[in-house]
């Protein structure tokens, strides 16, 4: 009986050990991480190599790689080269999309973070109509989904706008134009490209790392059912705006990370 009891005890111990082994958890799933997808160098990459498209007149160059930055020139009175050929009531000098070999596309349900430094000189002023300095659009269709713009309201502000399916804009709280005027400012914009549950977040910081603006908007619609999203940099302003003078915008340290 003692021998039988010992055997039973061994079987029970073995079964318990086996069950324990079977219950061991599998390897942990790594959390999504930011992957660098785009990082042009103005000292190496000409604008045509860094961006998917240049929206300037074919015979006049208004977008340059110079002194470690990309420069976007805008004139007043406007010359033929920076008047929008489709809409004659506005000026446009913009670089569209990201290129690294081919065009990099922001697709449905992807989350991206776009970061860069911008220099807004005294001459790039807030205006009474619109002066946009960054946009995220659906390629070839629809109004911009995200717009960073300078507005003369309240003494001058830089603010973010988002749009819905019908093209209606919502303007979100911004910060004073004076906080970015005539200095380098770091810009960080995060977007999730989804029909529902999307978000946009943006942060502005000065060269000392002080946060000037930090906003996150959730519950947005950041997809229009076709093509892909593309960021745009440069100056896009209305000819009806008061306050226009000849000016430029500089960008540097441009990067795009994809979460995944």
Steps between C-alpha positions, in 0.01 A plus 500: 500500500785732582660426159167564323451824685848617399428423133178687514677794658757500219229496235321785664818706526581431138155604385522819700840586353372434147198718555727775628714477188195516276377809684821697451433826315642547151747770407376854552377685189711806435316830518483699174803723459571809290693414183690774313374506140621835364785735589619722213822701529500839323879478474460178299145483363370756251131588544399273211675208674353572844135569410251316280404819313587872484211739451675788333521629143683257273743766374577685823646347814344625823595201717868458582735293715731756655716527813366182656131582449226494238391851403157593358490847336186711460472841332289813534383622261478140377694397192358254250694219664329494838137571404294183520424401141172330596374774732615845393408657833784345702874434509661162546860388554475153654675164508264203505557153642807305605744329267757235579552317174125507426222694671427404861125472558298535820235227464176420680524421873870587515637737765780737404705767675639783288760726658709790377640840595363812334625857487226763466659839418354842581373521144290181518211670672156390616243623249130583498400220260731196506871429509558127539848364576428126536220269386407132491280416202353202323698466179324687217160539667311682776595792724793455739431284803756683717626857454755705692423864425585860594203727571497872584223457758580623850832654405617192313479127576629170369226238520394158378186420302341161432225422250221244478355306203300799380808723504384710798789623714545504874760745630678388816670715762837629386777716638630848429684579179760685707606174664623364163589819312855536369629185669527125453207297637473121521176352366373149581174380341347156554207370297305174489349456154168333585132550419406505866694513822775697330705763676730791429756628747741789458774657707706816446823553694763772498872433464538472878245216503226706661151391390309781328197297399387143569162374378341161430159464331328159494188356341582642156448370147844505333424286195302574184469151355758520222861571406731585792592786731788729413660783700583837340745768607544856374291817467144503366320832542206699371561800275214675679690492829624829638846485654671321210864580420780312324606221735623143542476196728789274607476135611770264623543177704203352315399149605205263473447199727238230458358313799514125450 
